Amino acid sequence: MKFKFEAHLEHQDEAINSVINIFNGIKTRNGVFSIRKNNQISLFSNNHGISNVILNDNWQKDIALQNIKKIQEKNMLDISNTIGSIPTFDIEMETGTGKTYVFLKTILELNQKYDFKKFLIIVPSLAIKEGIIKTLEITKEHFKMLYPSIKYQYREYDGQSLQLVWDFANNNNVEIMITNIQSINKDINIFNKNNDYLSGDKPIDLIKNTSPIVIIDEPQSTASGKKSIDAINELNPLFILRYSATFKQRKDENLIYKLDSIEAYKKKLVKQIKVYGIEIEDNDIPK
């Protein structure tokens, strides 16, 4: 069975552009850092890690904040006054409107426009992780047609493969790593332990050096407790993108796009909604 994807649905383009436009006028590049494996530095292999970098130590926050305000004004959302110490942006999308497709396409757009290469997707459960991996599989041909010049690899981190962590840090292509929060939020996790394979470093050390762009799927479950929030912040993210239909709380995060159940219903993107216990079902969605 072959799946067909629409490349430019209006609500999905709006969500993607709301992220992309944050960085208008901001200078970015790739960084390089030295890494070792098994205490060896070979003259015949690449022993440098690649990282995401936004030039200027102050993250060019004034430019970014002005961009964010324009995005929020356009999307009729509350206006942010600050960005926060770890810039975090919320994209609220009703279930069934293509949230996973949107953040995967956003990754490729961020690479195409700003050359960002390191992306870490964190999910609340194994089932959701498998769902994202499946989406990556079935969209591969679709994205290859849209972005023929972009080479990307996706990897499932299960708490075991240290070679996977090495490859994520070392490779110069777009790297997408998917993991569930339980694999990184405990001191006993391999992810947080020193390892001889990585010359005594912890896997998290390599990830931190890449300054990954962290995508949190369903943050109300993935990052609901202090331990999980601290574990995510410890990754040294360049910035964080949170995607959900049901955000439970917002502190320093910046809401930049919102497609709630009412709007999704009005746009005929979903067939039914429930409002205060009343189910409404009469949308005639084309098949």
Secondary structure, 3 states (H helix, E strand, C coil): CCCCCCCCCHHHHHHHHHHHHHHCCCCEEEEEEECCECCECCCCCCCEEEEEEECCCCCCHHHHHHHHHHHHHHCCCCCCCCCCCCCEEEEEECCCCCHHHHHHHHHHHHHHHHCCCEEEEEECCHHHHHHHHHHHHHCHHHHHHHCCCCCEEEEECCCCCHHHHHHHHHCCCEEEEEEEHHHCCCCCCHHHCCCHHHCCCCHHHHHHHCCCEEEEECHHHHCCCHHHHHHHHCCCCCEEEEEECCCCCCCCCEEEEEECHHHHHHCCCCCEEEECCEEEECCCCCC
